[in-house]
Amino acid sequence: MKEHAETGNMNQIADSEIAEALIWHLWQKGLARAGRTGRTGRTGRLRLTDGRTLRVHHPGTLNPDSGPDFLQAVLSFGPGKRLRGDVEIHIRPADWRRRGHTSDPLYNNVVLHVVLWHDEKLPAVRKQNGQFVPTLVLSEHLRHGLDRIQKQYRLKTEDPAPASYPCQDLMKLLSVERVHALLDRKGSDRFRNKAAEMSGRMEQVSAEQTLYEFAMRAAGYTKNTDACQSLARRLPLATIRALIGTGGGHRIIDLQALIFGAAGLLPSQRLSYGGEIPDDPYVREIETRWEAFRPSIPARPMREHDWLFFRLRPFNFPTVRLAAMSYFIASGLQDGLDTLIAGPMNAGAGRGPVALLRQTARKLEEMIRPLPGDYWLRHTVFGETSRTARNALMGRDRQRGIMVDVVLPFIYALADRDSQSDRMNLVREMYAGYGRQANNSVVQAMTNLLFIDTPEKKASIDRAVLQQGLLQIDLETCRSKDCGQCVMSGSTHFTRS
């Protein structure tokens, strides 16, 4: 039961004293868990302001960047089906409008507005796309008074106890070989899933268009993956070839004009530039070429807000990534992207996986290599010269990521389509032997989680397939802490070290 002696002074606590981090904690660790188990105190269940019940299947992942507070939550309202979307958290409902979310498309994927206090005089909040957002009021579902919760939260943050997962103790008992066997298995699952996704897409479009779409997606790298893939579908290779041809006479600036124009990233298209075009020869030229191409492109250009620049290193801005991909696309206009990327494999009869990996990686590097003096070697945005020049538009780490996430699964999918079992086996060997990639935040977090007391096992994650295995386990079970379904929790049948 809620402690009524504390309830009376809850509303007397000033907003300024309530850190949003505490509200995040209540949602992620308190009410979200209550929504899963039904232990909510006074009401016995979570209920929205419109009267519907709320069930929390997963509270989402805390967002460190701009946009909603929690991403990819899984919820259900009343008897409805599960839906996936974002959660935004505020102290009061009016904060939604006060912070400009009503006109910000970044919040169009929000499916729940969580507030501490409710103001009945205010109508439901509305998103930029016109849809209303249901509201959950935390203060109606707290088991204890807020002053007590604040004290407990401060104690936890001052002396936090590490999260406990059953796999952590198990990892101390298993040998390195057994850990690798588990991760190899899940990494192989992830590889086959990617290849199957590509195979499915190849049933709808050509193999080359499939490669183009997935390579563009990988070039977006976390924050702009969906935007890059959407651009590839809005600007298909058939349209590009129809407008600039396939011969060697086309200029890279034509392709960049098409890409940036279709992406909605030209200065004339962006509100942040105020309609002003920088006094720059390249910018003027690319704007002019886009105006000539625009009437021939059926798809509507994307918009500036489809792209994220916030908290990205300038070298990773979507402008630079798209410039790099302009060379990738240009390289295949004559002979085909799929023909080029599979070239080393087609010409490599009798060669082993190590040699073929090296040659395929070299081919990818050639396809992305910029011309000397390319505008984007000295710029990251239109009209502003960078302090330092570069000699590449895409780093080695991202190229290695594209090899693992796109090139190898694509070649495998091609071999599967053509019933080339020997080639499929060879590609699996290439993948299994591919070296370590740069750790992303998920791989880093997973290695820290699993190998908290076993640094020698953490250091042994030296191949891409093992890192991919960590990503797959995180995707399947760790995000929702579904330990009972995790491959690690069922691994006691392995020989212990």
N, C-alpha and C positions, 0 to 999 in steps of 0.2 A: 504493500500500500504506500501511496505517496505520503510524505510527512507533512500534514496540513499546517503544522506550526510554522513551517518554512515557506509555505505557499503564499501567504499574505504579503511578504515583502519582495516577491519575485519581480513584480512590475515596478518596484521602486528603484531597481538597479539601473543606473544611467547607461544609455547606449554607449557612451564613450568608454565605459569600463568593460565592455564586452568585446573582446577581440574576436575577429572573424575566425581565427584559428580555433577558438574554443567551439564555435558553431560547427566548423568543419569536423572537429573531433566528435561532437554529439551526433552528427549525421553518420560519419563513417564507422565509429566504434560503438555508438549507443543506440540510436533509433534504427539505424539500418539493421543492426543485429536483432533488435526487437521486432522489426517488420518481418524478419525471417522466421522468428520463433513464436511470436505472439505475446511475448512477455513485455508489455508496454506500460504496466502500472495501472493507471486509473481506468482507461477505456478497454484494455485488453487487446487492442489492435490500433494500427495507424489509420487515421481518417482525414481525408482532404476537406478543405473548406466547403466544397460543393456536396459533401455528404458521402462520397464514395470512399470505400476502403482502399488502402494502399498496401501492396506487398512488395518488399524489396528483395529481389533475387541476387542482385549485386549492386553495391552503392556507387560503383564507378571508380575511376582512377583520378586522384588529385592532379589537377592541371597546373604545371609550373609556369605556363605561358599565358598570353592574352586569351580571353574567351571565358567560357563557363568554368565554374570551380571544379566540377567533377565531370569526367568524360566517360561515355560508353557505359552508363548505368543500365541495369536491366530491371524493369519494374512492371507491375501489372496493376491496373485500376479496376476495382470492383471485380466483376466476373470476366473481365476482358482478358485477351491474350497478352503474353509478354511483349513488351516493346523495349527497344534499346534507344537510348538518347542521353543527353547531357543534363546535369543538375546545376542550377545556380542558387547560391546561398546568400542571404542578406539578413540584416537585423530586423528591418521592417519592409513591408511591401513597397512603400514609396521609393525605396532605394533602387528599384528596377528602373524607374523613370529617371530618377536623379542621376544615375550613372550612364544614361543614354542608351540602354539596351533596347528600348523600343524601336530605335532606328538603326540598330547595329545588326547586320546579317550574320555576324559570328555567333549570335545567340538563337538563330533559327532552328537549331537542333535541340534546344532545351525542351525537355518533356516534363520537368517538375521544378517549381520555385519553392525553395525551403526558406522560411523566415522564422525568427525567434518570436516576435510579437506580431499580432494581427490588428489591422485597423479596418473595422467593418465598414467604414465610410468610403473606402477606396474600392473601385471596381477591380475585377481580375486583370492581371497584367497581360499585355499583348506583345507579340513578337513583330519584327520588321515585316514578316510575310503575312501579317494580319491574323495569325492564329493566336488563340488565347492559351495561357499556360496554367494548369492546375496548381494549387498552392497547398503546402503542408505547413502547419504552425507548430513549431517545436515545443513551445511553452505548454501546449495542451497535452503533451505526451511525456513529460519528464517524470521520472520516478522519484527524484529528490528535488529539493529547492535549488535554485540556481547558485546561491552563494556557496552551498556545500559542493556542488559540482565544480565550481570555479576553484575551490581549494584543492579538490582531488586532482583536477587537471594540472594545476601549478606543481603539485608534488610529482606527478608523472613526467612533466616536461623538465623539471629540475633534476630528477633522477630516473630517467626512463629505463624500463626493463626491456631487454631485447625480445623481439617477437620469437615465439617458440613454435617450431614446426617439427613433426615427428621425423622427417627425413634428415634433420641435422644430426641427431644421434646415430642414425643408421649409417650416414656417410663416414662416420668415424670407424665403423666396423668393416666396411667393404674395402676391398683392395682397389687400387687404381684401375686395374684391368676390368674389374666388374663395373665400376662407375662408367668407364669408357664404353662398355658393352651396352649399358642402359642408354647412354646419350647417343651412341651410334644408331641404336634402334629408333629413337625419336627423331634424330636428325634425318634419317632415311625416310621416315614417315613424312616429314616436312617437305623433303625433296620431291617425293612422289605426289604429294598434294599439289605442289606448284606445277609440276609437269601435267597433272590431270586438269588443272585449271586452264593451262594453255591449250591442251588438247580440246577441251570444251569450246574455247574461243575459236579455235581453228575450224570447228564445224560451222561457224557463223561467218567468218571472214577468212582471208587468205593467211597462209603461214607468215608471210612477210608483214602484213598488217598486225598480226598477233605479236610478233617480235617487237615491232615499233611501239605498240601500246604498252607492253610490259617493260620495255627499256625506258620509255618516258616515265612510267610510274616509278621505277627504281631511281631514276635521276632526281625525282622530287624529294626523296629521302625524308621520311617521317612527316614533315609538316606540309609538304606540297605534293604528296603522292597522288591523291585523288584529283587535284587540279591538273597535274601533268597528264594523267591518263585521260581525263575529260578532254583536254586539248587535243590529244592524239586522235580521239574519236570525232571531234568537231572538224579537225583538219586532217583527213585521211591521206595516205600516200597517193591515192589515185587523183585527188584534187591537186596536190602539190605537183605531181608530174604533168597534169593537164595545164597548169599555169606557168611552170618554168621549164618544162621539158626534161629530157633524160640525158642529153649530150653533155659533153665537157664544157660547153660554152656558157652554162648557167653560172651566175655569180652567187657567192654565199650571201651577199647582202640581200638578194631577192628572197632567199629562203628565210633569212632573219626577219625581213619585213613581214613575210607571211606569218611566221611563228609569233612574233611579238604583237602583231595586229590582231590575229585570231585569239591571242591570250588576253587582249585588252590591256596590255601593259605599256603601250606607247604613250608618251607624254600628253598627246592630244586627247587621249581616252581616259586619263586619270584625274580624278578630282583633286588629288594631292598636289598636282602640278597647276591647278587652277586654269587649265586650258592653255597654258603658256608652253610653247615649244622652245627648249634651250637653243641658244644661238651656237649650234654645233653642226659642222658639215655632215657628219654621219647621221645625226638625228634628223636633219632636214631631208637628207636623201632617203632614209628609211620611211619617213612619214609620207613622202611623195610616192614612193613605190607602193606602199600600203593603199593609198587612195586609188591607185590604178588597179590593184588586185581586188579591192573590197567588193565591187559589184558582182564579181564572179564566184564569190564564196557563199554557198547557201546558208551555212550555219551562222547564227548570231554570235558575235565576239563575246568572249567571257568578260567579266568585270573585275575591276581592281580588287574588290573585297574577296574574290575567289582565291587570292594568293596571300600567303603569309610571309612577311619579312621580319616580324617581331622576334627578337632574341635569336636571330640567326647571325652567324659570322658573315660579313659582307661577301666573302668568297663563295658562300653557300646560298646567296640570294637567288631567287628563281630566275632573275634576268641572266645571271651568269650560267646557271644550269641549262637554261634554254638555248643560250648561245653555244654551249658545248654540244648539245643535241642537234643543233643545226648542222654541224660537221658530220655527226653520225648519220643523219638522214641523207645529207648530200653524197656521202660516200657510196650509198647504195642505190642512187637514182637510176644508174645505168644498168647494173647487173642484178640488183636486188639485195636488200639487207640480209635476207635469209641465206642467199647463196654465199655472200661474203663471210658471214659469221660461221657458217658450217664448212667453209673452204678448207681450213687445215685438216678437219676430220675427213673430208672427201678425198683429199690428196695424200692422206697419211696412212695408207695401207701398210700394215706391219709395224707401225710405230707404237711405242708404249704410251701409257697414260701420262707419264711425266713430260715427255716431249710434246705430246699433243696439247697438254695444258699450257705449256710455255708458248707454243705457237698460237693458240687461240687467244690467250691473253694479249700477245703482241698484236694480233689482228684487231682486237677491240681498241687497243691504245692507238693504233694507226687511224681507225675510223673516227676517233674523237679528237685527233691532233689538229689544233688550229693553224691557220696561216700565220706567218710572222707578221706582226703589226696589227693583228685583229683588234678592233676597238675594245673588246671586252677583256683583253689582257691588261688594259690600263684603266678600266672602269668597272664598277659594280652596279651603278645606276646610270640612267641617261643624264649626260651633261656634266657629271662630276668626275674629275680625274682622280684616280687612286694615288696614294702616296708611293706605293711600290708597284712595280710591274711584275707580271708572272709569265711563265713560259707554257702554262697549261691552263685549260678551263675546267678541268675536273681532276681532282687528286687521285693518287693511286688507291687510297682506301675505298673511295666510292667506285672506282673501276673494279676493284676486287669484289665489292658488294654486288655489282651488276653481273659479274661472272657467276657468282654463287646463286643469286636470286633469279637471274634471267637466262644467261647464255647457256649454262649447262642443263637446266631443266628444259629449255627450248630444244636443244639438240636431242635430248632424250625423248621429248614428245614427238619430234620428227621421226626418230628411229622407230618409236612405237607405232606411229601412223603407217610407216612403210614396212612394218613387221620385220625389222632388222634386230633380232635378239642379240647377236654378237655385239653390235654397236651399242645397244642399250647397256649391256654388261660393261663395256669399255667406258661409257660415260659414268656409270656408277663408280667404277674404279677411279676415274678422274676426280669425281666429287669427294670420295672417301679420302683421297690423298691430298686434297687442296689444303694449303696452309692456313694458318690462323688469320682471321680478319681483325680489323680494329674493333675493340669492344664498343658496343653501344650501351646506353644506360640500362637496358633490360638485361643484357648479358652480364654487365658489371654487377647489377643488383642480384642476379641469380647466383653468380659465383660467390658473392659475399654471403648470401643466404645459406646455400648448401654446404659450403666449405668454410664455415666460420671458424672452426678449430683445426682445420686440416689444410694448411697453406700449400703443402706439397701436391695435394690433389687439385687445388685451385691453379697452381702453376702448370699442371699437366694438360690443361685445356688448350691444346696447341694445334688443333685442326678445325677447319670451318664446320665440318659435320658435327663436332661436339658442341660448338657454339650454337649451331642451328637446333640441336637437341634441347639445349637450355631454353631457347626461344619457344620451342614447341611445348615444352612442359609448362612454361609460364602461361602460354595461351590456353592450354587445355585445363589446367587445374590451379595454378598458383594465384592467378588474379582473383579467383573466388574462394581461395583457400579450401578447395574441394579435395582434401588430402586423401580421402577414402578411395578416390578414383585415380590417384597419381601413380604412375609407374614406379616412382621411388618408394612409395609406401608398400608396394607389393613385391619388393625386390629381395625379401629375406631368404628366398630360395637360393640366392647366389652364395658361393663359397665366401666365407669371411676371411679377412686377412689376419 
